[in-house]
């Protein structure tokens, strides 16, 4: 006789989020590596998000910039690479082989095929030519250590070749071989992004040869990645898992079976937690507030978000493509938005005042001052701007 799945309430889900995502003062992390390990992945599409996500969770927020830069560019314990949903993330170095096998291989095959198709349509050189240029690029990059696309084109001039993309369409454009090839090599796990050309907010990166990693079985890698994510973010629905991974539903179900995921019930319907994670979880010992950045992995962690974000707030907090902007949190739910003004002030607005008293106002103000303290003179503008962020930024 099958047992009835345990019901996990919304307050318990919020408690799990607070503790496992290191959002309470007592769970703040000692290092950026500990933050990334707890969250599995940090969104890396906007370079500033990585630092802001770490800073919101680091015990010593004043160390955010030097310590995150150390992890990314000196110790290479964190690596920026393409991952789920063909999106750039920052992962713990020990997880990169798992991500590549579980997610990157299929995307990489499609990316290379698309590049060759676009080049052939434009009358550009063929696959043999591209493979030769690729070999020269990787050899030059190995000698240089790190380099920009322009620097690599000095060593291999064929990287400057251009071809017309989507000729005759309203989105017609001219693509450079270096740009498209480096993207393909990044998805294939052959190169990774290195140091930025500017500050920690810069989106212009050097490239480096990717560290070697073992080739893993796809199904085993998918099970490992799903298990890591459920331990950090569970419970979740099947739809959440399919959305976050970008996999087919059959792959999600196979991985759930492999790891022995436990069925539970949620307010939205059936869900899952990692094996052995059914025990009730006590909430945080103290109330907490946090200012999380645009594309933060907590705010973007689930497809269904009503349990921590009221639907009526979405038009103000998301852009037209579904990217979340900077958010203000109080005890496990989104209650407002924030932005940095030109003079450096961290401006915020409470949009959902349910349960917001003097203690919440005080804690949110402290979080805003904490953020301003370590960001300092740097000016941060999200790559994907939202209506409320624009309004608050002035």
N, C-alpha and C positions, 0 to 999 in steps of 0.2 A: 504494500500500500504506500503510495507516494505521499510524502509529507507536504503540508502547505508551506510555501516559501515564506520566510520571515519578511515582514514589512519594515522597510527602512523609511522613516519619516523625513520630511524636509528639514526640520531642526537637526536631526542626526547627520544628514548629508552636509549641512552647513558646518557642523562641528568637524567632520572628517576633512572637509576642504580647508578649514582654518588651521588645523594641526598638521596635516600632511603637506600642505603647500607653504608651510612656515610663515604664516601671516600673523601669528600672535607674538608679542614680545618674548615670551619664554621659548618659542620655537624658532626664533631667528637663527640663521645659519652662521657658522664660523668662516666659511669660504664660499666663493662663487661655485666651486665644484660641488659643494654640498647642496646648494640651491638647485643646480641643474640636475643632480642625481635625484632629488626629491620630486622634481617636476617632470622628469624624463627628457623634456626638450624645452628650449626657449625659442620663441619666434624670433627669426633673424632677418626677415624681409626688411624691416626698418632697423638699422644698426643701433639706434638709440634704445630701442625696446630691450635689447639684451642687458644693457647696463641699468636701465630703469627697473627692470624686473628683478635683477639681482639686488639693487640698492634697496628695494622695498622689503627685502627679506634678509638682508645681511645684518648681523649683530652690530658691527661697526660700520655704519653706512658711509663714514668718511673715507673708508678704504675701497669704496666701490670701483672707482675708475682704475687706480693702479692694480688692484687685485684681479679685476676682471681682465684687464689688458695682459697681465702676467699669465693668467690661465689660457687666454686665447693665443697669444703671440710669442710667449717665451717658453713656458712649460708645455704648451699644446695639450693640456689636459682637457680642454674644451675645443671642439672643432665645429666650424660653420660649414654646412653642406646641405644639399637638397635632401628632403625627406618626404614625409607624408604629404599627399595631395600636391606633389610637385612644388612644394614650398620650401624656402630656405629656413633652416632651424640651426640652433647651436645645441650640440649633443655632448654628453660625456664621451671622452675618447674611447672608452671601453665599450661603448654601445654602437659605434659607427659601423662595424661589420654586420651587426644585427639589422640596423636600419637599411644598409645597402642591399642585403640579401632579401629582406622582407618587402621592401618597397622600391628601392632604386633600380633594380635590374629591369623590371618591366617598363618603367618610365624611360630608362636609358635607351632601350631598344626602340621605343617609339620616337624619341628625340633624334636619334641618329638617322632613322629612316626618313623622318620629316625633313631633316637638313639635306639629305641626299636627293630627296624628291624636289625640294625647292630649288636646289642648285641645278638639277637636270632640266627642270621647267624653264629656268632662266638661261640655259645654254652654258652654264658654268662647267668647270672640269669635273671629272667623274670620281667614283669612290677610291680608285687606286691613287689618284692625285691627292685626295683628301687624306688618305692614310699616310702618304709620304710627308705631307705637311704636318700632320699630327706627330709623327715620329720626330721631326725636326723641332717642333715646339716643345715637346717633353724633354728632349735632350738639352735644349737651350735653358729651359726652366730649371733642370737639375743642376746645371753649371752656375746659374745665377743665384739659386736659392729661393728668391722671391722676385717677381717682376710684374710690371703692368703689361697690358696687351700691346701698348705702343713700344715698350722696350723689347718685347719678344719679336715684334715685327722688324726691328732692326737686325735681329739675328736671322729671322726667316721672313724675307720680304713678301713671300706669297700670302702671308697672313693679311696683307693689306688689300687683297683682291676683294672686289665687291660684286654683288649680283642683285638683280631686281626681284623683289618678293611681291607676289600677288599683282602682277602687271595688269593694268586695266581696271583694277578694283578701286573702290573709294578709299581703301586702306593700303594702297600700294606704297612700298618703301624700298629703300636701298639698304641691304644688309652687308656687313663686313665679315669676311671669313673668320677673323680672329674672334669676334664677339660670339658668333654662333658656335664655333668649334669649342671655345672655352666653356660655354654653357653645357654642351654635350659631354665634354670631358668631366665637368663637375658632377653631372648627374651619374655618369659612369663610375664615379669614385676615383678618378685618376688624378684630379687636381682639387685643391681646396682654396678658399679665400684666405689670404694672409693679412698683413697689416694694412690698415686704411691709409690713404694718401694724406688725409687731414686728421682731424680730431676724432674722438670716439663716436661722434655723430655722423661722420662722413660715410657716404655710400659708395665711394670710389676705392676699390680694393686692389692690392697686389695679389698675385696668384702664387701658389707653391705646389710642388708635387705632393700628392696625398700620401700619408704614411701607409705602409703595407698592412693589410689585414687579411685574416683567413677567409676563404670562400666557404660560406655556410649553406646548408640546405634551406631552401626557401620556406618550406612548411615549418621547419624547426625554428627558423628565425622569426617567422610571423607569430608563432606561439610564444616565443620569448618576449617579443616586443609587446604583445597584447597583455601578457602577464605583468610586465613592468608597469604598463599604463593603468591596468585595473587596480594594482596595489596602491598606486598614487592617486588615482582619480575615481575609483569605484565607490559606489555603484554607478552603473551606466546601462543604458538600454542598448539593444542591438543596433538601433539606428545611430546612436551616439558613436559606437565603435566603428561602424561602417564609415561614418562621416570623418572621424578623426584619422583613421588609417588610410582612407581612400581605396580600400580593397573591395573586392566583390563580396557579396553577402555569404557566398559559399566558403570563402577563405576565412571570414570572421567566424563562422560557425565551426569550421574545422579547428581553428585555433582555440576557441572556447572549450571545445571537447578535449583537446590535447592537454590543456592546462587544468582541467577539472574545475572550471569556473562554477561557482555556486549560484543557483537561481534565487532571486529575491523579488519582492514586489515593491513598486514605487508608486507614487501618486500618479505618474504618467502611464503606468502599466508594468509589464515584466521587465526585470533588469538582471544584472549579474555583478557579483563581487569575486575577487580572487579566492582561490581555494584557502580555507581556513580563516576567512575574514568576515565571518558571520556575527561574531560577538559584538554586542552593543558597545558603542564608544561614548565615553563621557565627554561632555563639551569642554571647551577651554576654561581654565580657571579664572581668566580675566576677560572683560570685554575688550574688543580690539577694533581698530580703524586702520585702513590702508589706502594709499593713493597708488593705483596700479596704472601702468602705461598703456597706450594704444597697443593692441595685439597681444596683451599679456596672456600667457598660457593658461592662467586660471579663468579669466573672462572668456577666452576662446576655447575652453576645454571640452565643451559639450555642444551637441547640436540643439538639444532641447534645454532652454535656459530659464524657463519660467520659475524654477525653484530658487533661483538666486537673483533674477532680474525681471522686474515687472514689465509685461509686454508694452505698456503705454510709454515706457522710457526709451524704447528702441529707436524711434525716429530721431531723437535728439542725440543718441549715443553711438549710432552706427552710420557708416557711409552707405552709398547706394550699392556697394558690392558686398556688404555683409561684414566689413571690417570694423571692429569695435575701437572706439577712441579711448582717451584716458578716463578712468572711472574712480569714483570714491566709494569705498566699502565700509560698512558698519555691521559687525557681527554676522558675517557670512552672506550678505546680500549687497547688491549695488544700490546705492542711495543717491548718487549724484555724479558730477563730472568735474574735471579740473583742467587747467591749462596754464602755461607759462606766458606771462605778459612780456613785452619788450624790455621792461626794466628789471626783469628777473623774478618779479612777484609770482607766487603760485596762487592763482585765483581758483576758487572752487564754488560750486553751487549745489545745495541739497535739493533734489528733485522729488524725492519720496520721503516725507517727513514722518511716516509711521515708525513709532518707537524711537524717534530722535529727540533726546532731551539734552540737558546741559552737559551731561557727561559725554555724550556723543559729539556735540559741538566742540568741546574741549579736546577730545582725542583726535578728531579730524584736523583741528588746527595745529596740534602738535605734529601730526604726520606731515602736514604741509610744510611746516618749518623745518622738519627733519630733511625733507626732500630738497628744499631750497638750500639748506646748509651744505649738502654735498655736491649738488649740481653747480653751485657757485656762479661764475660769470658765463658759463656755457649757456647758449640759447638752444632750446629743443623745440622743434616743430614736427609733429607727426607726419610721416610720409603720406598717410591716408587720413585726411582731415574730416571731421564730423561737424554737424551743425552747432552743437553746444561747445565744442572745443574752439571753433572759430569765434563764436560770440564771446566766450570768456577771455580769449587771447587779446581781443580788442583790435 
